[in-house]
Amino acid sequence: MGQVPFALVTPGELVDVIANALRECVAAGTIAVTVEELPTAPVVERPKNPEHGDYATNVAMQLAKAAKTNPRVIAAALADQLAGTPGIAGVEIAGPGFLNIRIEASAQGVLARDVVEAADNYGRSDTLAGQRFNVEFISANPTGPLHLGHTRWAAVGDAIASVLDAAGADVDREFYINDRGVQMDLFGASIMAAANGQDVPENGYRGAYIADLAAEVVAADPDIRQLPSDEQSIAFREAGYRLQLKQQQETLNSFHTYFDSWFSERSLHADGGVERALEKLREQGHVYTEDGAVWLRTTDFGDDKDRVLIKANSDLTYFASDCAYYVNKRDRGFTTCLYLLGADHHGYVNRLKAVAACAGDDPAKTIEVLIGQLVKTMRDGKEVKLSKRAGEIVTLTDLVDEVGVDAARYTLIRYPADSPLTLDLGLLVKRSNDNPVYYVQYAHARISSVLRNAAELGLNWRDGDIAFDPALLATDREGELLRAIGDFPRVVASAAELREPHRVARYLEDLATAYHRFYDTCRVLPRGDEPVEALHVSRLWLCAATRQTLSNGLTMLGVSAPERM
């Protein structure tokens, strides 16, 4: 097997090589800039045209102004420095100063072995190490089933947490239970009305699920309807709350969305959290009294108006709970509080950032607010209302019953969360390449079949007598596939940094395409009585590396990686 002194296999590794070469050029005086003016992470991309090399960088043009020289002069100096690097087959200067870089097959092919040996850890990094994220998403009232908006955040929020974790961050997934206030009282009154055959109160909750809850509460406690009206309403509220919250938790578990913390709004009031938060805000000098009410001067930090914390009648506002919740998160040691809110919460963005500033924090560092847009379901060009239990809303359970967990999760994650989304229910159940989740999963299953066939032929590609030789993976299709695999860590890191897990989904589709092109061109297994050769073994390593990468990416999205389809 060919020995390579330096394994140059991923864009990230090439970035490091270029950065080091730039520093050496500065030290040698061939590039007239200071070390401080050099980029710490030069941009490296894969050219759209394969004839332009395996990778390209525009770093010479970036440095031209500081160096006060033609970018091609800088490119020439850098090319000379890179030319002797093990693993680099060639460097060419193109256009105004682009560097096109070609990687030796033996260096590039090493990646197949590295990925297989890294297994589930491939794609992970430490780019966000040392940061603690509280990722709060869904946070539905425990007063009804989870609807499509909640479903989108259930998938996307979980995927954001996964890519943050893969990038080395310490992540806590949190569901904030809005279990206090008027909506809870209306919920209890609605269940009580249904149990007693009465009209639902004004602004109360409707839908078959309310009658179901009423029946379940009465079945568990037949004497509940004998209580005085005010006590009865509270009893129905608390029993319904427990049942509905349990149903939400079970629904999310079935959707492969799990939380580290279920944080109750009530707890902020029960343990003095609200009072402690208000005192902290007072200490920062942003609390004042006017017209008998207590206010937070959020207009000092970009909010459109100041917010009431305590009403003139001494009642605490919902906003007081919001403030206490943020302070609580920071007291728990989270460096970044990430809020994922629904489309109707645009007004909360400046408000929450102002809270962070009023608490003495830098909101640019400690708080992020993402707004998810609406989702609708279509079939044959017509909008579909699926729900039978919840009235006019489409629930998470409805969607899963129609298309399955994998199709629902993948499709919801596949698009930027800040864009409206239309789900084509007919497409999501198709077993064809037109269905993106099927396309990616089929690639994984196809590779699994190849590896099973190899085992049936007695071909021990991993521990057999024929060694893996990376230099044999030298065709254009093999190079294309290797470079696609090599992009995975960069894609994951970027998805984490930008909070955009759809980048992982789109990457997996590109990887699947690269694999199918490779498989259609390069024979992997020997035919008939053909002897097993080193090329077969090396290509099986490449297949296994592709499968591992697909599996790791699908796992990050909470989607299964089937071995048979």
Secondary structure as GFF3:
##gff-version 3
##sequence-region A 1 565
A	DSSP	alpha_helix	11	28	.	.	.	ID=ss1
A	DSSP	three_ten_helix	35	37	.	.	.	ID=ss2
A	DSSP	three_ten_helix	50	52	.	.	.	ID=ss3
A	DSSP	beta_strand	55	57	.	.	.	ID=ss4
A	DSSP	alpha_helix	59	67	.	.	.	ID=ss5
A	DSSP	alpha_helix	71	83	.	.	.	ID=ss6
A	DSSP	beta_strand	88	94	.	.	.	ID=ss7
A	DSSP	beta_strand	98	103	.	.	.	ID=ss8
A	DSSP	alpha_helix	105	118	.	.	.	ID=ss9
A	DSSP	three_ten_helix	119	121	.	.	.	ID=ss10
A	DSSP	beta_strand	132	137	.	.	.	ID=ss11
A	DSSP	alpha_helix	148	166	.	.	.	ID=ss12
A	DSSP	beta_strand	170	177	.	.	.	ID=ss13
A	DSSP	alpha_helix	182	195	.	.	.	ID=ss14
A	DSSP	alpha_helix	208	220	.	.	.	ID=ss15
A	DSSP	three_ten_helix	222	226	.	.	.	ID=ss16
A	DSSP	alpha_helix	229	254	.	.	.	ID=ss17
A	DSSP	beta_strand	261	264	.	.	.	ID=ss18
A	DSSP	alpha_helix	265	270	.	.	.	ID=ss19
A	DSSP	alpha_helix	273	283	.	.	.	ID=ss20
A	DSSP	beta_strand	287	290	.	.	.	ID=ss21
A	DSSP	beta_strand	293	296	.	.	.	ID=ss22
A	DSSP	three_ten_helix	298	301	.	.	.	ID=ss23
A	DSSP	beta_strand	307	310	.	.	.	ID=ss24
A	DSSP	alpha_helix	318	331	.	.	.	ID=ss25
A	DSSP	beta_strand	336	341	.	.	.	ID=ss26
A	DSSP	three_ten_helix	343	345	.	.	.	ID=ss27
A	DSSP	alpha_helix	348	358	.	.	.	ID=ss28
A	DSSP	alpha_helix	363	366	.	.	.	ID=ss29
A	DSSP	beta_strand	367	371	.	.	.	ID=ss30
A	DSSP	beta_strand	375	379	.	.	.	ID=ss31
A	DSSP	beta_strand	382	383	.	.	.	ID=ss32
A	DSSP	alpha_helix	396	403	.	.	.	ID=ss33
A	DSSP	alpha_helix	405	414	.	.	.	ID=ss34
A	DSSP	beta_strand	421	424	.	.	.	ID=ss35
A	DSSP	alpha_helix	425	428	.	.	.	ID=ss36
A	DSSP	alpha_helix	436	456	.	.	.	ID=ss37
A	DSSP	three_ten_helix	470	472	.	.	.	ID=ss38
A	DSSP	alpha_helix	476	486	.	.	.	ID=ss39
A	DSSP	alpha_helix	488	498	.	.	.	ID=ss40
A	DSSP	alpha_helix	502	521	.	.	.	ID=ss41
A	DSSP	alpha_helix	534	556	.	.	.	ID=ss42
###
